[in-house]
Amino acid sequence: MSDSCDACGSAVEDALARTVRLSVDRSTVDEQRLCPGCFADWIDRYEREMQSDPDVTIDGENDIIVD
Ligand SMILES: [Zn+2]
């Protein structure tokens, strides 16, 4: 088990870690464990993509859905 952020590689406590999941056609294609800083960057990036691509959505579990 890795205790590090998948994006920046720094150690992150379980209590602070966020898991994000990219799903295409209901199957998970990518799952990452992120520290709070990288999580915020990741959400920002996808929110920008959502504005240009209406098929990209983020649900309440922070799963990224691409239809
Ligand atoms: Zn990070």
N, CA, C, O and the ligand as a Tripos MOL2 file, in Angstrom:
@<TRIPOS>MOLECULE
protein
  269   267    68     0     0
PROTEIN
NO_CHARGES

@<TRIPOS>ATOM
      1 N           0.8310   -1.2060    0.0000 N.3       1 MET1
      2 CA          0.0000    0.0000    0.0000 C.3       1 MET1
      3 C           0.8650    1.2550    0.0000 C.2       1 MET1
      4 O           1.8000    1.3800    0.7920 O.2       1 MET1
      5 N           0.5530    2.1500   -0.8670 N.am      2 SER2
      6 CA          1.2780    3.4090   -0.9150 C.3       2 SER2
      7 C           0.5290    4.4660   -0.1100 C.2       2 SER2
      8 O          -0.6980    4.5560   -0.1700 O.2       2 SER2
      9 N           1.2680    5.2470    0.6280 N.am      3 ASP3
     10 CA          0.6660    6.3440    1.3760 C.3       3 ASP3
     11 C           0.9480    7.6790    0.7110 C.2       3 ASP3
     12 O           0.7810    8.7320    1.3250 O.2       3 ASP3
     13 N           1.3770    7.6370   -0.5450 N.am      4 SER4
     14 CA          1.7320    8.8810   -1.2050 C.3       4 SER4
     15 C           0.6840    9.2940   -2.2350 C.2       4 SER4
     16 O          -0.0820    8.4770   -2.7460 O.2       4 SER4
     17 N           0.6840   10.5730   -2.5110 N.am      5 CYS5
     18 CA         -0.2120   11.1500   -3.5140 C.3       5 CYS5
     19 C           0.1940   10.6510   -4.8990 C.2       5 CYS5
     20 O           1.3800   10.6330   -5.2280 O.2       5 CYS5
     21 N          -0.7790   10.2460   -5.7080 N.am      6 ASP6
     22 CA         -0.4670    9.7440   -7.0430 C.3       6 ASP6
     23 C          -0.0060   10.8440   -7.9910 C.2       6 ASP6
     24 O           0.6210   10.5660   -9.0130 O.2       6 ASP6
     25 N          -0.3100   12.0710   -7.6580 N.am      7 ALA7
     26 CA          0.0470   13.1690   -8.5590 C.3       7 ALA7
     27 C           1.4120   13.7680   -8.2430 C.2       7 ALA7
     28 O           2.2410   13.9210   -9.1400 O.2       7 ALA7
     29 N           1.6550   14.1060   -6.9840 N.am      8 CYS8
     30 CA          2.9030   14.7900   -6.6450 C.3       8 CYS8
     31 C           3.8620   13.8970   -5.8660 C.2       8 CYS8
     32 O           5.0350   14.2390   -5.7170 O.2       8 CYS8
     33 N           3.3780   12.7500   -5.3620 N.am      9 GLY9
     34 CA          4.2690   11.8020   -4.7030 C.3       9 GLY9
     35 C           4.5590   12.0960   -3.2480 C.2       9 GLY9
     36 O           5.3060   11.3520   -2.6120 O.2       9 GLY9
     37 N           3.9890   13.1640   -2.6990 N.am     10 SER10
     38 CA          4.2440   13.4720   -1.3000 C.3      10 SER10
     39 C           3.3610   12.6070   -0.3980 C.2      10 SER10
     40 O           2.2680   12.2040   -0.7950 O.2      10 SER10
     41 N           3.8340   12.3290    0.8010 N.am     11 ALA11
     42 CA          3.0750   11.5080    1.7410 C.3      11 ALA11
     43 C           1.7950   12.2360    2.1310 C.2      11 ALA11
     44 O           1.7940   13.4520    2.3240 O.2      11 ALA11
     45 N           0.7050   11.4770    2.2440 N.am     12 VAL12
     46 CA         -0.5730   12.0700    2.6270 C.3      12 VAL12
     47 C          -1.2910   11.1140    3.5710 C.2      12 VAL12
     48 O          -1.3990    9.9190    3.2960 O.2      12 VAL12
     49 N          -1.7780   11.6480    4.6800 N.am     13 GLU13
     50 CA         -2.4930   10.8270    5.6530 C.3      13 GLU13
     51 C          -3.8380   10.3770    5.0820 C.2      13 GLU13
     52 O          -4.4540   11.0800    4.2800 O.2      13 GLU13
     53 N          -4.2740    9.2050    5.5050 N.am     14 ASP14
     54 CA         -5.5600    8.6930    5.0300 C.3      14 ASP14
     55 C          -6.6990    9.6730    5.2710 C.2      14 ASP14
     56 O          -7.5890    9.8250    4.4340 O.2      14 ASP14
     57 N          -6.6630   10.3380    6.4230 N.am     15 ALA15
     58 CA         -7.7550   11.2560    6.7770 C.3      15 ALA15
     59 C          -7.8550   12.4250    5.8070 C.2      15 ALA15
     60 O          -8.9200   13.0240    5.6560 O.2      15 ALA15
     61 N          -6.7360   12.7500    5.1450 N.am     16 LEU16
     62 CA         -6.7180   13.8960    4.2380 C.3      16 LEU16
     63 C          -6.8030   13.4820    2.7760 C.2      16 LEU16
     64 O          -7.1040   14.3050    1.9110 O.2      16 LEU16
     65 N          -6.5420   12.2300    2.5020 N.am     17 ALA17
     66 CA         -6.4930   11.7770    1.1100 C.3      17 ALA17
     67 C          -7.8670   11.8010    0.4620 C.2      17 ALA17
     68 O          -8.8850   11.5710    1.1150 O.2      17 ALA17
     69 N          -7.8760   12.0850   -0.8350 N.am     18 ARG18
     70 CA         -9.1100   12.0340   -1.6250 C.3      18 ARG18
     71 C          -8.8730   11.0540   -2.7710 C.2      18 ARG18
     72 O          -7.8120   11.0460   -3.3950 O.2      18 ARG18
     73 N          -9.8700   10.2440   -3.0270 N.am     19 THR19
     74 CA         -9.7790    9.3320   -4.1660 C.3      19 THR19
     75 C         -10.7080    9.8220   -5.2600 C.2      19 THR19
     76 O         -11.8910   10.0670   -5.0200 O.2      19 THR19
     77 N         -10.1740    9.9610   -6.4500 N.am     20 VAL20
     78 CA        -10.9820   10.3670   -7.5930 C.3      20 VAL20
     79 C         -10.9510    9.2490   -8.6210 C.2      20 VAL20
     80 O          -9.9680    8.5180   -8.7400 O.2      20 VAL20
     81 N         -12.0300    9.1320   -9.3490 N.am     21 ARG21
     82 CA        -12.1760    8.0180  -10.2740 C.3      21 ARG21
     83 C         -12.7120    8.5380  -11.5980 C.2      21 ARG21
     84 O         -13.7010    9.2700  -11.6360 O.2      21 ARG21
     85 N         -12.0610    8.1620  -12.6640 N.am     22 LEU22
     86 CA        -12.5280    8.5220  -14.0030 C.3      22 LEU22
     87 C         -13.2460    7.3240  -14.6070 C.2      22 LEU22
     88 O         -12.6740    6.2420  -14.7330 O.2      22 LEU22
     89 N         -14.5010    7.5290  -14.9770 N.am     23 SER23
     90 CA        -15.2970    6.4440  -15.5360 C.3      23 SER23
     91 C         -15.7290    6.7770  -16.9550 C.2      23 SER23
     92 O         -16.1510    7.8990  -17.2360 O.2      23 SER23
     93 N         -15.6240    5.8200  -17.8270 N.am     24 VAL24
     94 CA        -16.1280    5.9510  -19.1930 C.3      24 VAL24
     95 C         -17.0750    4.7940  -19.4380 C.2      24 VAL24
     96 O         -16.7010    3.6290  -19.2970 O.2      24 VAL24
     97 N         -18.3020    5.1220  -19.8060 N.am     25 ASP25
     98 CA        -19.3230    4.0880  -20.0230 C.3      25 ASP25
     99 C         -19.4520    3.1660  -18.8160 C.2      25 ASP25
    100 O         -19.5610    1.9480  -18.9600 O.2      25 ASP25
    101 N         -19.4370    3.7520  -17.6410 N.am     26 ARG26
    102 CA        -19.6420    3.0560  -16.3620 C.3      26 ARG26
    103 C         -18.5250    2.1040  -15.9660 C.2      26 ARG26
    104 O         -18.6850    1.3670  -14.9940 O.2      26 ARG26
    105 N         -17.4180    2.0860  -16.6640 N.am     27 SER27
    106 CA        -16.2880    1.2840  -16.1960 C.3      27 SER27
    107 C         -15.1480    2.2230  -15.8010 C.2      27 SER27
    108 O         -14.8700    3.2080  -16.4860 O.2      27 SER27
    109 N         -14.5040    1.9040  -14.7000 N.am     28 THR28
    110 CA        -13.4470    2.7580  -14.2000 C.3      28 THR28
    111 C         -12.1870    2.6040  -15.0460 C.2      28 THR28
    112 O         -11.6790    1.4990  -15.2310 O.2      28 THR28
    113 N         -11.6960    3.7220  -15.5520 N.am     29 VAL29
    114 CA        -10.4930    3.6660  -16.3690 C.3      29 VAL29
    115 C          -9.2900    4.2700  -15.6510 C.2      29 VAL29
    116 O          -8.1470    4.0550  -16.0540 O.2      29 VAL29
    117 N          -9.5510    5.0250  -14.5860 N.am     30 ASP30
    118 CA         -8.4360    5.6110  -13.8540 C.3      30 ASP30
    119 C          -8.8900    5.9250  -12.4380 C.2      30 ASP30
    120 O          -9.9890    6.4400  -12.2310 O.2      30 ASP30
    121 N          -8.0400    5.6110  -11.4600 N.am     31 GLU31
    122 CA         -8.3510    5.9230  -10.0720 C.3      31 GLU31
    123 C          -7.0820    6.4380   -9.4220 C.2      31 GLU31
    124 O          -6.0200    5.8240   -9.5300 O.2      31 GLU31
    125 N          -7.2000    7.5770   -8.7440 N.am     32 GLN32
    126 CA         -6.0180    8.1830   -8.1470 C.3      32 GLN32
    127 C          -6.2950    8.5980   -6.7100 C.2      32 GLN32
    128 O          -7.3910    9.0350   -6.3580 O.2      32 GLN32
    129 N          -5.2610    8.4450   -5.8980 N.am     33 ARG33
    130 CA         -5.3110    8.8780   -4.5030 C.3      33 ARG33
    131 C          -4.5230   10.1770   -4.4320 C.2      33 ARG33
    132 O          -3.3320   10.2080   -4.7400 O.2      33 ARG33
    133 N          -5.1970   11.2520   -4.0230 N.am     34 LEU34
    134 CA         -4.5930   12.5790   -4.1050 C.3      34 LEU34
    135 C          -4.5510   13.2740   -2.7540 C.2      34 LEU34
    136 O          -5.4050   13.0640   -1.8920 O.2      34 LEU34
    137 N          -3.5200   14.1180   -2.5970 N.am     35 CYS35
    138 CA         -3.4720   14.9950   -1.4280 C.3      35 CYS35
    139 C          -4.4540   16.1500   -1.6740 C.2      35 CYS35
    140 O          -4.8880   16.3470   -2.8090 O.2      35 CYS35
    141 N          -4.8100   16.9130   -0.6400 N.am     36 PRO36
    142 CA         -5.8080   17.9840   -0.8140 C.3      36 PRO36
    143 C          -5.4330   18.9890   -1.9000 C.2      36 PRO36
    144 O          -6.3060   19.4370   -2.6430 O.2      36 PRO36
    145 N          -4.1720   19.3490   -2.0090 N.am     37 GLY37
    146 CA         -3.7570   20.3260   -3.0090 C.3      37 GLY37
    147 C          -3.9410   19.8110   -4.4210 C.2      37 GLY37
    148 O          -4.4680   20.5190   -5.2800 O.2      37 GLY37
    149 N          -3.5100   18.5810   -4.6670 N.am     38 CYS38
    150 CA         -3.6530   18.0010   -6.0050 C.3      38 CYS38
    151 C          -5.1150   17.7340   -6.3220 C.2      38 CYS38
    152 O          -5.5330   17.8500   -7.4740 O.2      38 CYS38
    153 N          -5.8920   17.3760   -5.3080 N.am     39 PHE39
    154 CA         -7.3200   17.1570   -5.5170 C.3      39 PHE39
    155 C          -7.9860   18.4400   -6.0220 C.2      39 PHE39
    156 O          -8.7840   18.4040   -6.9580 O.2      39 PHE39
    157 N          -7.6590   19.5500   -5.4060 N.am     40 ALA40
    158 CA         -8.2340   20.8320   -5.8270 C.3      40 ALA40
    159 C          -7.8230   21.1590   -7.2580 C.2      40 ALA40
    160 O          -8.6430   21.6230   -8.0510 O.2      40 ALA40
    161 N          -6.5550   20.9190   -7.5910 N.am     41 ASP41
    162 CA         -6.0890   21.1720   -8.9600 C.3      41 ASP41
    163 C          -6.8340   20.2890   -9.9550 C.2      41 ASP41
    164 O          -7.2110   20.7300  -11.0410 O.2      41 ASP41
    165 N          -7.0370   19.0450   -9.5630 N.am     42 TRP42
    166 CA         -7.6700   18.0570  -10.4340 C.3      42 TRP42
    167 C          -9.1170   18.4480  -10.7150 C.2      42 TRP42
    168 O          -9.5740   18.3930  -11.8570 O.2      42 TRP42
    169 N          -9.8300   18.8420   -9.6630 N.am     43 ILE43
    170 CA        -11.2190   19.2740   -9.8380 C.3      43 ILE43
    171 C         -11.2820   20.5240  -10.7140 C.2      43 ILE43
    172 O         -12.1460   20.6290  -11.5840 O.2      43 ILE43
    173 N         -10.3720   21.4670  -10.4880 N.am     44 ASP44
    174 CA        -10.3290   22.6810  -11.3130 C.3      44 ASP44
    175 C         -10.1540   22.3230  -12.7860 C.2      44 ASP44
    176 O         -10.8240   22.8790  -13.6560 O.2      44 ASP44
    177 N          -9.2500   21.3930  -13.0480 N.am     45 ARG45
    178 CA         -8.9540   21.0190  -14.4270 C.3      45 ARG45
    179 C         -10.1950   20.4150  -15.0870 C.2      45 ARG45
    180 O         -10.5240   20.7380  -16.2290 O.2      45 ARG45
    181 N         -10.8790   19.5320  -14.3500 N.am     46 TYR46
    182 CA        -12.0520   18.8980  -14.9530 C.3      46 TYR46
    183 C         -13.2330   19.8440  -15.0520 C.2      46 TYR46
    184 O         -14.0540   19.7190  -15.9610 O.2      46 TYR46
    185 N         -13.3280   20.7840  -14.1330 N.am     47 GLU47
    186 CA        -14.4190   21.7600  -14.2620 C.3      47 GLU47
    187 C         -14.2350   22.5930  -15.5160 C.2      47 GLU47
    188 O         -15.2110   22.9600  -16.1700 O.2      47 GLU47
    189 N         -12.9780   22.8970  -15.8600 N.am     48 ARG48
    190 CA        -12.7360   23.6160  -17.1170 C.3      48 ARG48
    191 C         -13.0970   22.7470  -18.3120 C.2      48 ARG48
    192 O         -13.6840   23.2300  -19.2800 O.2      48 ARG48
    193 N         -12.7480   21.4640  -18.2480 N.am     49 GLU49
    194 CA        -13.1020   20.5660  -19.3550 C.3      49 GLU49
    195 C         -14.6140   20.4230  -19.4920 C.2      49 GLU49
    196 O         -15.1370   20.3120  -20.6010 O.2      49 GLU49
    197 N         -15.3170   20.4250  -18.3460 N.am     50 MET50
    198 CA        -16.7670   20.2990  -18.3800 C.3      50 MET50
    199 C         -17.4030   21.4680  -19.1220 C.2      50 MET50
    200 O         -18.4420   21.3120  -19.7630 O.2      50 MET50
    201 N         -16.7770   22.6390  -19.0320 N.am     51 GLN51
    202 CA        -17.3360   23.8090  -19.6970 C.3      51 GLN51
    203 C         -17.2020   23.7110  -21.2080 C.2      51 GLN51
    204 O         -18.0210   24.2640  -21.9410 O.2      51 GLN51
    205 N         -16.1750   23.0100  -21.6800 N.am     52 SER52
    206 CA        -15.9850   22.8910  -23.1210 C.3      52 SER52
    207 C         -16.5440   21.5840  -23.6640 C.2      52 SER52
    208 O         -16.7750   21.4600  -24.8670 O.2      52 SER52
    209 N         -16.7640   20.6000  -22.7770 N.am     53 ASP53
    210 CA        -17.2830   19.3090  -23.2280 C.3      53 ASP53
    211 C         -18.4500   18.8740  -22.3430 C.2      53 ASP53
    212 O         -18.2320   18.3970  -21.2290 O.2      53 ASP53
    213 N         -19.6650   19.0310  -22.8140 N.am     54 PRO54
    214 CA        -20.8420   18.7310  -21.9830 C.3      54 PRO54
    215 C         -20.9790   17.2570  -21.6150 C.2      54 PRO54
    216 O         -21.8010   16.9190  -20.7640 O.2      54 PRO54
    217 N         -20.1980   16.3720  -22.2290 N.am     55 ASP55
    218 CA        -20.2830   14.9550  -21.8970 C.3      55 ASP55
    219 C         -19.4900   14.6030  -20.6450 C.2      55 ASP55
    220 O         -19.5900   13.4790  -20.1540 O.2      55 ASP55
    221 N         -18.6950   15.5500  -20.1120 N.am     56 VAL56
    222 CA        -17.9040   15.3060  -18.9180 C.3      56 VAL56
    223 C         -18.6380   15.8650  -17.7100 C.2      56 VAL56
    224 O         -18.9600   17.0520  -17.6800 O.2      56 VAL56
    225 N         -18.9110   15.0180  -16.7010 N.am     57 THR57
    226 CA        -19.5900   15.4590  -15.4930 C.3      57 THR57
    227 C         -18.8750   14.9140  -14.2660 C.2      57 THR57
    228 O         -18.1650   13.9120  -14.3440 O.2      57 THR57
    229 N         -19.0660   15.5800  -13.1330 N.am     58 ILE58
    230 CA        -18.5230   15.1080  -11.8630 C.3      58 ILE58
    231 C         -19.7050   14.8350  -10.9440 C.2      58 ILE58
    232 O         -20.5200   15.7250  -10.7020 O.2      58 ILE58
    233 N         -19.8050   13.6130  -10.4290 N.am     59 ASP59
    234 CA        -20.9320   13.3120   -9.5390 C.3      59 ASP59
    235 C         -20.5650   13.5840   -8.0840 C.2      59 ASP59
    236 O         -19.4560   14.0390   -7.8010 O.2      59 ASP59
    237 N         -21.4840   13.3120   -7.1620 N.am     60 GLY60
    238 CA        -21.2900   13.6470   -5.7600 C.3      60 GLY60
    239 C         -20.1560   12.9060   -5.0830 C.2      60 GLY60
    240 O         -19.6760   13.3240   -4.0290 O.2      60 GLY60
    241 N         -19.7280   11.8150   -5.6810 N.am     61 GLU61
    242 CA        -18.6200   11.0490   -5.1220 C.3      61 GLU61
    243 C         -17.2840   11.4810   -5.6940 C.2      61 GLU61
    244 O         -16.2600   10.8430   -5.4510 O.2      61 GLU61
    245 N         -17.2970   12.5770   -6.4630 N.am     62 ASN62
    246 CA        -16.1050   13.0500   -7.1520 C.3      62 ASN62
    247 C         -15.6180   12.0780   -8.2110 C.2      62 ASN62
    248 O         -14.4330   12.0380   -8.5430 O.2      62 ASN62
    249 N         -16.5400   11.3050   -8.7300 N.am     63 ASP63
    250 CA        -16.2120   10.4850   -9.8870 C.3      63 ASP63
    251 C         -16.3780   11.3470  -11.1410 C.2      63 ASP63
    252 O         -17.3340   12.1120  -11.2620 O.2      63 ASP63
    253 N         -15.4510   11.2100  -12.0470 N.am     64 ILE64
    254 CA        -15.5430   11.9110  -13.3160 C.3      64 ILE64
    255 C         -16.1880   10.9600  -14.3170 C.2      64 ILE64
    256 O         -15.6870    9.8620  -14.5590 O.2      64 ILE64
    257 N         -17.2950   11.3910  -14.8890 N.am     65 ILE65
    258 CA        -18.0230   10.5360  -15.8200 C.3      65 ILE65
    259 C         -17.9170   11.0980  -17.2330 C.2      65 ILE65
    260 O         -18.2500   12.2590  -17.4700 O.2      65 ILE65
    261 N         -17.4590   10.2900  -18.1530 N.am     66 VAL66
    262 CA        -17.4130   10.6910  -19.5550 C.3      66 VAL66
    263 C         -18.3640    9.7900  -20.3280 C.2      66 VAL66
    264 O         -18.1290    8.5890  -20.4660 O.2      66 VAL66
    265 N         -19.4440   10.3880  -20.8310 N.am     67 ASP67
    266 CA        -20.4350    9.5990  -21.5510 C.3      67 ASP67
    267 C         -20.0580    9.4640  -23.0190 C.2      67 ASP67
    268 O         -20.7810    8.8280  -23.7860 O.2      67 ASP67
    269 ZN         -0.3350   15.7240   -4.3120 Zn       68 ZN68
@<TRIPOS>BOND
     1     1     2 1
     2     2     3 1
     3     3     4 2
     4     3     5 am
     5     5     6 1
     6     6     7 1
     7     7     8 2
     8     7     9 am
     9     9    10 1
    10    10    11 1
    11    11    12 2
    12    11    13 am
    13    13    14 1
    14    14    15 1
    15    15    16 2
    16    15    17 am
    17    17    18 1
    18    18    19 1
    19    19    20 2
    20    19    21 am
    21    21    22 1
    22    22    23 1
    23    23    24 2
    24    23    25 am
    25    25    26 1
    26    26    27 1
    27    27    28 2
    28    27    29 am
    29    29    30 1
    30    30    31 1
    31    31    32 2
    32    31    33 am
    33    33    34 1
    34    34    35 1
    35    35    36 2
    36    35    37 am
    37    37    38 1
    38    38    39 1
    39    39    40 2
    40    39    41 am
    41    41    42 1
    42    42    43 1
    43    43    44 2
    44    43    45 am
    45    45    46 1
    46    46    47 1
    47    47    48 2
    48    47    49 am
    49    49    50 1
    50    50    51 1
    51    51    52 2
    52    51    53 am
    53    53    54 1
    54    54    55 1
    55    55    56 2
    56    55    57 am
    57    57    58 1
    58    58    59 1
    59    59    60 2
    60    59    61 am
    61    61    62 1
    62    62    63 1
    63    63    64 2
    64    63    65 am
    65    65    66 1
    66    66    67 1
    67    67    68 2
    68    67    69 am
    69    69    70 1
    70    70    71 1
    71    71    72 2
    72    71    73 am
    73    73    74 1
    74    74    75 1
    75    75    76 2
    76    75    77 am
    77    77    78 1
    78    78    79 1
    79    79    80 2
    80    79    81 am
    81    81    82 1
    82    82    83 1
    83    83    84 2
    84    83    85 am
    85    85    86 1
    86    86    87 1
    87    87    88 2
    88    87    89 am
    89    89    90 1
    90    90    91 1
    91    91    92 2
    92    91    93 am
    93    93    94 1
    94    94    95 1
    95    95    96 2
    96    95    97 am
    97    97    98 1
    98    98    99 1
    99    99   100 2
   100    99   101 am
   101   101   102 1
   102   102   103 1
   103   103   104 2
   104   103   105 am
   105   105   106 1
   106   106   107 1
   107   107   108 2
   108   107   109 am
   109   109   110 1
   110   110   111 1
   111   111   112 2
   112   111   113 am
   113   113   114 1
   114   114   115 1
   115   115   116 2
   116   115   117 am
   117   117   118 1
   118   118   119 1
   119   119   120 2
   120   119   121 am
   121   121   122 1
   122   122   123 1
   123   123   124 2
   124   123   125 am
   125   125   126 1
   126   126   127 1
   127   127   128 2
   128   127   129 am
   129   129   130 1
   130   130   131 1
   131   131   132 2
   132   131   133 am
   133   133   134 1
   134   134   135 1
   135   135   136 2
   136   135   137 am
   137   137   138 1
   138   138   139 1
   139   139   140 2
   140   139   141 am
   141   141   142 1
   142   142   143 1
   143   143   144 2
   144   143   145 am
   145   145   146 1
   146   146   147 1
   147   147   148 2
   148   147   149 am
   149   149   150 1
   150   150   151 1
   151   151   152 2
   152   151   153 am
   153   153   154 1
   154   154   155 1
   155   155   156 2
   156   155   157 am
   157   157   158 1
   158   158   159 1
   159   159   160 2
   160   159   161 am
   161   161   162 1
   162   162   163 1
   163   163   164 2
   164   163   165 am
   165   165   166 1
   166   166   167 1
   167   167   168 2
   168   167   169 am
   169   169   170 1
   170   170   171 1
   171   171   172 2
   172   171   173 am
   173   173   174 1
   174   174   175 1
   175   175   176 2
   176   175   177 am
   177   177   178 1
   178   178   179 1
   179   179   180 2
   180   179   181 am
   181   181   182 1
   182   182   183 1
   183   183   184 2
   184   183   185 am
   185   185   186 1
   186   186   187 1
   187   187   188 2
   188   187   189 am
   189   189   190 1
   190   190   191 1
   191   191   192 2
   192   191   193 am
   193   193   194 1
   194   194   195 1
   195   195   196 2
   196   195   197 am
   197   197   198 1
   198   198   199 1
   199   199   200 2
   200   199   201 am
   201   201   202 1
   202   202   203 1
   203   203   204 2
   204   203   205 am
   205   205   206 1
   206   206   207 1
   207   207   208 2
   208   207   209 am
   209   209   210 1
   210   210   211 1
   211   211   212 2
   212   211   213 am
   213   213   214 1
   214   214   215 1
   215   215   216 2
   216   215   217 am
   217   217   218 1
   218   218   219 1
   219   219   220 2
   220   219   221 am
   221   221   222 1
   222   222   223 1
   223   223   224 2
   224   223   225 am
   225   225   226 1
   226   226   227 1
   227   227   228 2
   228   227   229 am
   229   229   230 1
   230   230   231 1
   231   231   232 2
   232   231   233 am
   233   233   234 1
   234   234   235 1
   235   235   236 2
   236   235   237 am
   237   237   238 1
   238   238   239 1
   239   239   240 2
   240   239   241 am
   241   241   242 1
   242   242   243 1
   243   243   244 2
   244   243   245 am
   245   245   246 1
   246   246   247 1
   247   247   248 2
   248   247   249 am
   249   249   250 1
   250   250   251 1
   251   251   252 2
   252   251   253 am
   253   253   254 1
   254   254   255 1
   255   255   256 2
   256   255   257 am
   257   257   258 1
   258   258   259 1
   259   259   260 2
   260   259   261 am
   261   261   262 1
   262   262   263 1
   263   263   264 2
   264   263   265 am
   265   265   266 1
   266   266   267 1
   267   267   268 2
@<TRIPOS>SUBSTRUCTURE
     1 MET1         2 RESIDUE 1 A MET
     2 SER2         6 RESIDUE 1 A SER
     3 ASP3        10 RESIDUE 1 A ASP
     4 SER4        14 RESIDUE 1 A SER
     5 CYS5        18 RESIDUE 1 A CYS
     6 ASP6        22 RESIDUE 1 A ASP
     7 ALA7        26 RESIDUE 1 A ALA
     8 CYS8        30 RESIDUE 1 A CYS
     9 GLY9        34 RESIDUE 1 A GLY
    10 SER10       38 RESIDUE 1 A SER
    11 ALA11       42 RESIDUE 1 A ALA
    12 VAL12       46 RESIDUE 1 A VAL
    13 GLU13       50 RESIDUE 1 A GLU
    14 ASP14       54 RESIDUE 1 A ASP
    15 ALA15       58 RESIDUE 1 A ALA
    16 LEU16       62 RESIDUE 1 A LEU
    17 ALA17       66 RESIDUE 1 A ALA
    18 ARG18       70 RESIDUE 1 A ARG
    19 THR19       74 RESIDUE 1 A THR
    20 VAL20       78 RESIDUE 1 A VAL
    21 ARG21       82 RESIDUE 1 A ARG
    22 LEU22       86 RESIDUE 1 A LEU
    23 SER23       90 RESIDUE 1 A SER
    24 VAL24       94 RESIDUE 1 A VAL
    25 ASP25       98 RESIDUE 1 A ASP
    26 ARG26      102 RESIDUE 1 A ARG
    27 SER27      106 RESIDUE 1 A SER
    28 THR28      110 RESIDUE 1 A THR
    29 VAL29      114 RESIDUE 1 A VAL
    30 ASP30      118 RESIDUE 1 A ASP
    31 GLU31      122 RESIDUE 1 A GLU
    32 GLN32      126 RESIDUE 1 A GLN
    33 ARG33      130 RESIDUE 1 A ARG
    34 LEU34      134 RESIDUE 1 A LEU
    35 CYS35      138 RESIDUE 1 A CYS
    36 PRO36      142 RESIDUE 1 A PRO
    37 GLY37      146 RESIDUE 1 A GLY
    38 CYS38      150 RESIDUE 1 A CYS
    39 PHE39      154 RESIDUE 1 A PHE
    40 ALA40      158 RESIDUE 1 A ALA
    41 ASP41      162 RESIDUE 1 A ASP
    42 TRP42      166 RESIDUE 1 A TRP
    43 ILE43      170 RESIDUE 1 A ILE
    44 ASP44      174 RESIDUE 1 A ASP
    45 ARG45      178 RESIDUE 1 A ARG
    46 TYR46      182 RESIDUE 1 A TYR
    47 GLU47      186 RESIDUE 1 A GLU
    48 ARG48      190 RESIDUE 1 A ARG
    49 GLU49      194 RESIDUE 1 A GLU
    50 MET50      198 RESIDUE 1 A MET
    51 GLN51      202 RESIDUE 1 A GLN
    52 SER52      206 RESIDUE 1 A SER
    53 ASP53      210 RESIDUE 1 A ASP
    54 PRO54      214 RESIDUE 1 A PRO
    55 ASP55      218 RESIDUE 1 A ASP
    56 VAL56      222 RESIDUE 1 A VAL
    57 THR57      226 RESIDUE 1 A THR
    58 ILE58      230 RESIDUE 1 A ILE
    59 ASP59      234 RESIDUE 1 A ASP
    60 GLY60      238 RESIDUE 1 A GLY
    61 GLU61      242 RESIDUE 1 A GLU
    62 ASN62      246 RESIDUE 1 A ASN
    63 ASP63      250 RESIDUE 1 A ASP
    64 ILE64      254 RESIDUE 1 A ILE
    65 ILE65      258 RESIDUE 1 A ILE
    66 VAL66      262 RESIDUE 1 A VAL
    67 ASP67      266 RESIDUE 1 A ASP
    68 ZN68       269 GROUP 0 **** ****
